[in-house]
């Protein structure tokens, strides 16, 4: 694919949380790699971000607003692609936003156990300020895209900004492969409260042996998850694998019976597509957000109430019937195979 003659130098802006690499970080890495593969001259600009420092949120947004990224070393920068909050505060005459997510604790997580925003004058004022600033900054953009319809819906609901969803393949897409339908189900993701690893742990109590649970990931909630496993009475069937390399992830996906992915209101979620590309069904929850844009109940996985018993029953069905797991996984593969990078890049730089 040839790039437009007036777009050659591109900056991808990202708010980087130091020492964290999750879906958002992989999203940016993949975008840069795909742009370079198509001949663009691309540079990443990042400023460290501290999401837990609520009192510093506006200052961190102001730091991005001070940046004029229209040129570098007296050479013009043709396009700025901003990603998550507050990178789209940067200034550029041709700015495009591909929003991974905003500051979620001030948005859809507000009022849930996953947010530190409370009903105080300070927090309410800060939240209103963030919503207003996001609205203004995003309306500066030439185009606004999101990584999923779920994220686009939030922009419309909270900011009155219309956005188009651009789905993209996960970073491991070219390496994932089918394999045996073994005696374990896989949980992959950061061990944080909003990812709800405890749901999968407690669900295993409703699944007969020898089916095991393999949990891949690290995070602030690991000790809590390990305690939940120890208290579940089936801790001997739960393996905490910690962080895994790409090779290890490919192998784990390949040998799993199914993948359990039950976060709360996920933006997009690479795990769903990675499971499908490994020909594995996905068990998810009715409130898991972006996963529901791909999982079809009884067709390529199961959509359950966010309760251990319901999730456990779905896992038990797959545990008892590997042929069912294979059929559902094959339907998932057909869905995931439709998602490519070509259309994404074309719209971002168009």
N, C-alpha and C positions, 0 to 999 in steps of 0.2 A: 504494500500500500504506500503510495506517495503522499507526503504531507503537503498541506497547502503552502504555496510559495511565500506567503506572508507570515507564516508561523514556523520558526526554526528553533528559537531559544525559549525554553519553558522552565519556570520555577514551580516546584511542587512544595507547598507550605504545610508544615505539620507541627502540632503542639506535642512535643515528646515528653512522656513521663519517664524520667531516668530509671534504668535497670528493669524496665517492663517491656516485654514483647508479647503482645496479644494480637487479636484480629486486626485492630486498627493499625498497628505498626506494620504487620504483614501486608495489609491493604496498600499502604504507601510504597513499600518496597516493590510490590508487584507492579503498581502503576508506573513507577520510574523505569523498571526493567522493560515493560512493554512499550513505553514511549521510546526508549533508546533502541529497542529492537527494530522500530519502524523509522529510525534515522533522525529522531529529534535530538537536539542538544539539551540535556535536562540536568538541572541541579536541584537538590533538596535544600530547603531553608527550614530550620527548626529552632524553636525556643523552648527550653525546659518548662514544664507545666506541673504545678502542684495542685491536683484536684481536691485534696483534703483541706487545703488552706483556704477556707471560705472567706476569710477577711482579706485575702489577697486576690480574689477573683477579678475584681475590676482593675486592679493594678496590672495583672497579667494580660488582660484584654487591652489595656492602654499601651503596653509594651509593643504589642502587635500593630496597633494603630499608628505608632510612630514610624513604622517601616514603610518606605516608599520603594517598591520593588520593580519600578518601571525600567530601571537601567542598572548596569553593573560595569564598572571599569570603562565608563563612557560608551558602552555598547548597549543598545536597547534590549530589553527582555520582552519578547513578543506576547507571552501569555503567562498568567498566574493561575494555577489550579490550587485552590485552598481546600482543606479537608475538614478536620474537626475543629470545634471551638477551641480557642478564638483565632485560628489562623486566617479566617475570612475577614478579620478586621484590617489586615494589611491593605495598603493602597496600591492600586494599579489600574490603568485606564482600560485594560482588557482582563477582567477578573472573572473567573468561573469557579463556582463552588461545587464540589462533589462531597456532600456532607455525609460523613460517617455517623457522627452523632453530635449533639450539642452538649451543654453541661447538664447531664441527665438528672442530677439530683435537684435541679431547679425546674425541671420539666415533668416528664411523665412519672418519675420516681417520687416526686414531692407528695407527701401524704401517705407514703408507704414506709415499711420498716427499712427500706434500702436508701433513704434520704436523710441527710442531716439538717435539712431545712425545717424549721419549726414555725408555729403560728405566733411569731413575735414580730414586733414592729420592724426590727432590724432585718430579719429574714424575709418578711413580706416585701419590704422596700427593695432589698437586694434582688429578689426574684423578679419583681416588676421591672427593675432597671435592666436586668439581663434580657428579659423578653423584648423590651423596647430596643435595646442596642442590637440584638440579633436581627430583629426585623429591619432596622435601618442598614446594617452592614450587608445583609443578604440581598436587599433591594438594590445595592450598588452593583451587583454582579450581572454580567452579560447573560449568563444562564445559571440556573440552580438545579443541580442534580442531587440525587441521594443514592445510597447503596441498596435501598429496598423500599417497597411501598410503605412499609411500617414507618420508616424514617420520614418519608414524604408526607404521610398523614400527620405526623407531629408538627411539621413545619406549617401545614395548612391550619391545623387546630390552634396552635399557640401563637403563631406569628403572622398568619394570613398570607404566607408565601407559597406560591405554587411551585412544585418541583417534580421532576421526572425521575423515576427509578431506573438506574443503570446497574443491572446485575453483572457480576464478573466472576470468572472461575477462581477457585481457591488456589493458593500458591503451590500446593502439591498436586494439582490437577493432572499434570503430565506423567506423574510417577505412580499414582495409585493403581492398584490392580486387584482383581478378585482372588479369592482363595478359599480355604475350607471354612465351614461354618462351625467353629469350635465351641467349647463349653465355657465361654465367657462373653459377657456383654461389656461394651467399652463406654467409658465416660471421659470426655476430653474437654478441658477448659480451665481457666484460672479458678482457683479455689477461693472464691469470694461469695459473699452472701447472695448477691443478685443472680449468681449462676446456679444456686440451690443444689450443690452436690449432696446435701443431706437427704433430698427427696429420693435420689437413686439408691443411696445407702439403705434407707428404711424400706424402700420397695423390695430389696432383695430378700427380706424376711418373708415375702409372699411368693417366693420362687423356690421350688424344691431343688436340692442338690442333684447333680454336681455343678450346676451353673454358678459361675463366679462373676464378680464385678472387678474390672480393672480400671482404676482411676488414674488418669494422666494429667499432670498439671501441678503448679505450685500457687501459693497465694496466702493472704493473711488469715484465711479460715482453715488452713490445713490442720492445725491442732484440734480445732473444733470438729472437723470432719472425722479425724482419727478417733476422737473420743466417742462420737456418734457410732462409729463402726464397732468400737470395743464394747459399747453398751447395747448393741443391737442383738447380741447373742449369736450372730453369724459372722463375726469378725474374721474367722479363719477362711472365709470365702471372699474376702475383700482385700485387694492388693492396691497399695498406693505406689505407683510407679514413678512419681515425681516428674520432673521435666524430661522430655524425650526428644531425641534428635529426629530429623526428618526421616532418616532410614528406619528408626525404631517405630515412628508413627505409621509409616507405610506398612510395616510388618504387622503391627497391632491391628490396624484396620483390616488387613487382608485375612487375618485368622479369627476375627470376631464373629459371633452369631448375629449380633445387632449392635446398634449404637443408641445409647440413651442420652438425650439432649433436652433438658427441661429447665432452661434459664427463665427468669422472669422478663417478659417483654423485650426480647433480644432485638437488636437493630437488624442484623442480617444473619450472621452465624455461619462461618465457614464449615463447621462440623457437619451440618446437614448435607451439604454438597460433597464433602470429602467422603462421608459414609456412602452416599449414592454412587460416587465414582468408584468405590470399592465394592459395589454391588451388595451393600448391606442395608437393611431396613432401618428406619429411625423411629424411636419411641419418643414422643414429645408431649407437651402439655397444652391445654386449651388457652393458656395465658402466656405462651412462650414467644409471642410476637412474630418476628421475621421468619421463624422456622415454618410457620403456617402458610407461608407463600409457596412452599415447596412440598410439604408433607400432605398426603391425601390419606385419610383414615381408611385402612383396609386395602389400599391400593399400593402404596410404597412404604407404609409404616403404620403406626397407630398414634392417634391423638387422644390423650387421656385427661381426665380431671387431674389437677395438680395435687394429687394425694398418693401416698405410698401404695395403698391397696390397689388403686386403679392402674398405676404404672407397673406394679408387680404382676398383675394379671396379664397385662400385655406382654411383658417379658416372658412369663410362664408359657404363653401360647407359642411364642417363638422357640422357647427352650424345648418344647415337646414336639416341634415340627420343623426340622431344618429345611424341608422342601418349601414350606410356607415362607421362611426367611429368604430363601433363594428367589422365589417368585416375586416377593415384594421388592427385594433388592434390584432385580432386573428392571422393574418398572421405575425405580428410582434412578437407575443409570440412564434410562431413556430421557428422563426429565433433565438431569444434570448435563447431559451431553449437548443440549441445545444452547448452553450458555458459553459464549466466546468473548475474547477481548476485542475483536475487530470493531464491532458496533460501538463499544464503549469509547475507544480511542477516537473514532470518527466523530462522535457527538461532542466529546470534550474539546477537541481542537477545531471543530467546525465553526 
